[in-house]
Amino acid sequence: MQGLHLTADLHHCACPASLLRDSTALRDACVKFAIDAGLTVVGEHFHTFADAGGVTGMVLLAESHLAIHTWPELNAVTLDVYVCNFRADNSGKAQKLTDALVMLFAPKNVNRNSLLRGSPAARPDSLTLEWLTPEIAHGFTTRHPPVAVQSAVQRIEWHDTNAMGRMLALDGAFMLSEGDEFIYHECMVHVAALAHNGPQRALVMGGGDGCSARELLKHSSINEIVVAELDPMVIATCRENFADVNGRAFDDARVRVEIGDALVLLRNSSMRYDVIVMDLTDPDAAEATSLYSTETYQLIGDRLSPEGVLSLHIGSAFFHPERVAKTLRDLRAVFTEVHAYKAFMPTYGAEWGMACASMRTTPRALGEAEIAQRLKQRGIADLRFYTPRVHASLFAWPAYAEKLGA
């Protein structure tokens, strides 16, 4: 009887108004999406209420059910999807069905929740999951449903987790949490910035949470940081919910926020940067796919100073081997110095890969004593993860990852 129950409350839906009143159109969409998700439809019933009322409907599944209710007068929809996982794990199918329905109604605001059902050992807290692959998920218990908003770009959710504190998710993917973000950001920034003799100008592509800018500001030589973030709502929500974590970096006079496509910024300016940090969503996210390409890396290379360094994350060598191998191949097609490194990220549920790329500069050339000296010269003394001794260990990969080019 173990199963996964997903619910979603959709507000200010931008879909055609007829979809909220037409039981036939709604039924056809629900049945199609259920089949597309790999679920087995065994029956359905949809009813439209009189006087231009809404629709209530049910799709019976061999795995359990989909229930949906619409309120045209409020441009609102509630839906729930429950699947039994007794003989097979149908969680991924339930998530795919829910995601498809949310996209269909195009809500401005979404309140989503998930609940594990039927396990005698289950906690009363809600469990929020992210799928590392179609077969593997990890998650965190949360104290209450997430605070969610639909921007023009993506769904933004803040989760209050028991283990990791506040956690930001974009389109259902965990981005960062206050419990361990320092691991990711210290590695993304300091490995590259310390390899440079004295970085003065930096660009953060993405980075709307402000934490990469926070780490760059620790380098005394830095006098300008440009944060190019596509979604202004990410900046706004992180100013409000993460100011104590990002150190209010956006308020520093050396930080300039540019709202829009980072590639457009790079194409339209001849500005050179000593450090460029690609602090973006994963390459498989629709809005980020074009950013991970040889064309992008060539453009970045043209905008780096002669000793400039690019840093980016490349995914998990264990869970995303094809992605890691391709990213490293593409980087080496453009840059002469490409060095992959990694750190375990609890929020991501994996050892997470990163890379530095440059035409002349290599972080692996730095010894422990030189790193310690540069940290002291730049007045950096409050790091929580990165140390001179840790530096060398970041580049030590297991054999299966080395075969991918790490």
C-alpha positions in Angstrom: 0.0 0.0 0.0 3.0 2.3 0.0 2.6 5.2 -2.4 3.2 8.9 -3.3 0.5 11.5 -3.1 1.2 14.8 -4.9 -1.1 17.8 -4.6 -1.0 21.2 -6.4 -3.1 24.3 -5.9 -2.9 26.6 -8.9 -3.8 30.3 -8.8 -4.1 33.0 -11.5 -4.0 30.5 -14.3 -3.2 31.9 -17.7 -4.6 29.1 -19.8 -7.6 29.6 -22.1 -10.6 30.2 -19.9 -12.5 27.5 -21.8 -10.2 24.8 -20.4 -11.6 25.5 -16.9 -15.2 25.0 -18.1 -15.0 22.4 -20.9 -15.2 18.9 -19.3 -14.4 17.2 -22.6 -11.3 19.2 -23.3 -10.1 18.8 -19.7 -10.8 15.0 -19.7 -8.9 14.5 -23.0 -5.9 16.4 -21.6 -5.9 14.5 -18.3 -6.2 11.1 -20.0 -3.5 12.0 -22.6 -1.0 13.3 -19.9 -1.6 10.2 -17.8 -0.9 7.9 -20.7 2.1 10.0 -21.7 3.5 9.6 -18.2 3.3 5.8 -18.5 0.3 5.3 -16.2 -2.6 3.0 -17.0 -6.0 4.6 -17.4 -8.9 2.2 -16.5 -11.8 4.8 -16.3 -12.8 8.4 -16.1 -15.7 10.7 -15.2 -15.8 14.5 -15.6 -18.7 16.8 -14.8 -19.3 20.5 -15.6 -21.4 22.4 -13.2 -24.3 24.6 -14.4 -24.2 28.4 -15.0 -20.7 28.5 -16.4 -19.4 26.7 -13.4 -16.2 24.7 -13.1 -15.4 21.1 -13.7 -14.7 18.3 -11.3 -13.1 15.1 -12.7 -11.5 11.8 -11.9 -9.2 9.6 -13.9 -9.0 6.1 -12.5 -5.6 4.5 -12.8 -4.5 1.0 -12.4 -1.8 2.6 -10.2 -4.6 4.7 -8.3 -6.1 8.0 -9.4 -5.9 11.6 -10.7 -8.5 14.1 -9.3 -9.0 17.6 -10.6 -11.3 20.6 -9.8 -11.5 23.9 -11.6 -12.8 27.3 -10.4 -13.2 29.5 -13.5 -14.4 32.5 -11.4 -11.1 32.4 -9.6 -8.8 31.2 -12.4 -7.9 28.4 -10.0 -7.4 24.7 -10.1 -6.7 22.0 -7.5 -5.4 18.6 -8.4 -4.0 15.6 -6.7 -2.2 12.5 -8.1 -1.8 9.4 -6.0 0.1 6.3 -7.2 0.7 3.1 -5.4 4.3 1.9 -5.2 3.6 -1.6 -3.8 4.8 -3.6 -6.8 6.7 -1.0 -8.7 7.9 2.6 -8.1 5.6 4.9 -10.0 6.8 8.1 -8.3 8.5 9.4 -11.4 5.3 8.9 -13.5 3.3 10.7 -10.9 5.7 13.6 -10.9 5.6 13.7 -14.8 1.8 13.8 -14.8 1.7 16.5 -12.2 4.3 18.7 -14.0 2.4 18.4 -17.3 -0.9 19.5 -15.7 0.8 22.4 -14.0 2.3 23.6 -17.3 -1.1 23.2 -19.0 -2.8 25.7 -16.7 0.2 28.1 -16.7 -0.5 29.4 -13.1 1.2 32.5 -11.8 1.3 31.0 -8.3 1.6 27.3 -7.3 1.4 25.6 -4.0 2.7 22.0 -4.3 3.1 19.3 -1.7 4.1 15.7 -1.6 3.3 13.0 1.0 4.5 9.4 1.3 1.6 7.1 2.1 1.3 3.7 3.7 4.8 3.2 5.2 4.5 2.3 8.9 7.8 4.1 9.5 6.8 7.3 7.7 7.2 10.6 9.6 4.3 13.0 9.9 6.3 15.7 8.0 5.9 16.2 4.3 8.6 14.8 2.1 9.9 16.9 -0.9 11.7 14.9 -3.6 14.0 15.6 -6.5 14.8 13.1 -9.2 18.5 12.7 -9.9 17.6 10.3 -12.7 14.3 8.8 -13.8 15.0 5.9 -11.4 16.7 7.7 -8.4 15.3 10.3 -6.1 16.4 12.0 -2.9 14.5 14.4 -0.7 14.0 16.2 2.6 11.2 16.4 5.1 9.6 19.8 5.4 7.7 21.5 8.1 4.9 22.8 5.9 4.1 23.2 2.2 6.5 25.4 0.2 6.0 29.1 -0.5 5.8 29.1 -4.3 5.4 31.6 -7.1 5.4 31.3 -10.9 7.7 33.8 -12.6 7.8 34.5 -16.3 10.7 32.1 -16.4 10.2 29.3 -13.9 8.5 28.1 -10.8 10.2 29.4 -7.6 9.7 27.5 -4.4 11.1 28.1 -0.8 11.0 25.0 1.4 11.5 25.0 5.1 13.4 21.7 5.6 14.2 20.0 8.9 17.7 19.1 8.0 19.0 21.9 5.7 17.0 24.9 6.7 15.6 27.1 4.0 15.9 25.6 0.5 15.4 27.2 -2.9 14.0 25.1 -5.7 13.5 26.1 -9.4 11.1 24.1 -11.5 11.3 21.3 -8.9 15.1 21.1 -8.8 16.9 21.9 -5.6 19.3 24.9 -6.2 20.7 25.6 -2.7 20.0 25.5 1.0 21.3 27.5 3.9 22.7 24.3 5.4 25.4 23.5 2.8 25.5 26.3 0.1 28.9 27.4 1.4 30.4 24.1 0.1 29.3 24.8 -3.5 30.0 28.5 -3.6 33.4 28.4 -1.9 34.5 25.8 -4.4 33.0 27.5 -7.4 34.6 30.8 -6.6 37.8 30.4 -4.7 39.4 27.6 -6.8 39.2 29.9 -9.8 39.8 33.3 -8.1 42.8 32.1 -6.1 44.4 30.7 -9.3 44.4 34.2 -10.7 47.2 36.5 -9.4 44.8 39.3 -8.6 41.3 39.3 -10.0 39.7 42.8 -10.3 36.6 42.3 -12.4 34.2 39.3 -12.3 31.1 38.2 -14.0 28.5 35.8 -12.5 26.2 34.2 -15.1 23.1 33.5 -13.1 23.8 33.6 -9.4 20.6 35.3 -8.5 20.9 34.0 -4.9 23.9 36.3 -4.4 26.2 33.8 -2.8 28.8 33.6 -5.6 29.0 37.4 -5.4 29.4 37.1 -1.6 32.4 34.9 -2.1 34.0 37.1 -4.8 33.7 40.1 -2.5 36.0 38.4 -0.1 38.9 39.0 -2.5 40.4 42.4 -1.7 41.5 42.9 -5.3 38.0 42.7 -6.6 36.5 46.1 -7.6 33.6 45.1 -9.9 31.2 42.2 -10.0 28.5 41.9 -12.6 25.6 39.5 -11.8 23.7 38.7 -15.0 20.5 37.0 -13.9 17.7 36.1 -16.3 14.9 36.1 -13.7 14.4 39.3 -11.6 12.1 37.4 -9.3 15.0 35.2 -8.2 16.9 38.3 -7.2 13.9 39.7 -5.4 13.1 36.6 -3.4 16.7 36.0 -2.4 17.0 39.6 -1.2 14.0 38.9 1.0 14.6 35.3 2.1 18.4 34.8 1.9 19.9 38.1 2.9 21.4 36.8 6.0 23.1 34.0 4.0 24.3 35.9 1.0 25.6 38.7 3.2 23.5 41.3 1.4 26.0 41.1 -1.4 23.6 42.9 -3.8 23.8 46.0 -1.6 27.6 46.2 -2.1 28.7 49.1 -4.3 31.0 46.8 -6.2 28.1 44.6 -7.4 26.0 45.5 -10.4 23.0 43.4 -11.3 22.1 43.1 -15.0 18.7 41.5 -15.6 18.6 39.5 -18.8 20.4 36.8 -20.9 24.0 36.6 -19.9 25.0 35.6 -23.4 23.4 38.8 -24.8 25.4 40.7 -22.3 28.6 39.1 -23.4 27.9 39.5 -27.1 27.0 43.2 -26.7 30.0 44.2 -24.7 33.8 44.0 -25.1 34.3 44.0 -21.4 37.0 41.6 -20.2 36.7 39.7 -16.9 39.4 38.0 -14.7 36.9 35.5 -13.4 33.6 34.3 -14.9 31.4 32.0 -12.8 28.6 30.1 -14.6 26.3 29.7 -11.6 23.4 28.4 -13.6 20.7 25.8 -13.4 21.6 22.3 -14.7 22.3 21.9 -18.5 19.1 19.7 -18.9 16.9 22.6 -17.8 15.2 24.0 -20.9 16.3 27.6 -20.3 19.9 26.6 -19.7 20.7 24.1 -22.5 22.1 26.6 -24.9 24.4 28.0 -22.3 26.4 24.8 -22.1 28.0 24.6 -25.6 31.3 25.2 -27.4 29.8 28.4 -28.8 29.2 29.7 -25.3 32.6 28.7 -24.1 34.2 30.4 -27.1 32.3 33.6 -26.3 33.4 33.4 -22.7 37.0 32.8 -23.7 36.9 35.9 -25.8 35.7 37.9 -22.8 38.2 36.6 -20.4 41.4 38.5 -19.7 44.7 36.8 -20.8 45.0 35.1 -17.3 41.2 34.9 -16.8 39.5 31.8 -15.4 36.0 30.3 -16.0 34.4 28.1 -13.4 31.2 26.1 -13.8 29.4 23.1 -12.4 29.3 19.9 -14.5 27.0 17.6 -12.6 27.5 14.2 -11.0 30.0 11.8 -12.6 28.1 8.9 -11.1 24.5 10.0 -11.9 25.2 12.1 -15.1 28.2 10.5 -16.8 27.3 11.5 -20.3 26.7 15.2 -19.3 30.0 15.3 -17.4 32.0 13.8 -20.3 30.4 16.0 -22.9 30.9 19.2 -20.9 34.6 18.4 -20.4 35.1 17.6 -24.1 33.4 20.8 -25.1 35.5 22.9 -22.7 38.7 21.3 -24.0 37.7 22.1 -27.6 38.1 25.8 -26.6 40.5 26.1 -23.6 44.0 24.7 -23.2 43.7 24.4 -19.4 40.6 22.5 -18.2 40.6 20.9 -14.7 37.7 19.1 -13.1 37.1 18.9 -9.4 34.3 17.9 -7.0 32.8 18.1 -3.6 29.9 16.3 -1.9 26.8 18.4 -1.8 24.0 17.1 0.6 21.4 19.2 -1.1 22.1 17.6 -4.5 22.4 14.1 -3.0 25.7 13.5 -4.8 29.3 14.3 -5.2 29.0 17.3 -7.5 31.5 18.1 -10.3 32.9 21.5 -11.2 35.6 22.7 -13.6 37.9 25.5 -14.2 38.9 26.5 -17.7 41.5 29.0 -18.9 44.0 29.6 -21.7 46.9 30.1 -19.3 45.9 29.7 -15.7 45.6 26.3 -13.8 44.4 26.0 -10.2 46.3 22.6 -9.9 49.6 24.4 -10.1 49.0 26.0 -6.7 50.6 24.3 -3.7 49.3 24.4 -0.1 51.7 27.1 1.0 50.9 29.4 -1.9 47.2 29.1 -1.4 47.6 29.9 2.3 49.7 33.0 1.3 47.1 34.2 -1.2 44.3 33.7 1.3 46.2 35.8 3.9 47.1 38.5 1.4 43.5 38.9 0.3 42.2 38.9 3.9 40.1 35.8 3.5 39.9 34.0 6.8 36.2 33.0 7.3 35.8 30.1 5.0 33.8 27.1 6.2 34.9 24.4 3.7 37.7 25.4 1.4 41.2 25.3 2.9 44.8 25.0 1.5 44.8 21.3 2.4 41.4 20.7 0.9 42.4 22.2 -2.4 44.5 19.3 -3.7 41.8 16.8 -2.6 39.2 18.4 -4.7 41.0 17.2 -7.9 41.3 13.5 -6.8 38.7 11.6 -8.8 37.8 7.9 -8.7 38.7 5.7 -11.7 35.2 5.7 -13.2 35.2 9.5 -13.3 38.7 9.7 -14.8 37.5 7.6 -17.7 35.0 10.4 -18.4 37.8 13.0 -18.6 37.7 14.2 -15.1 
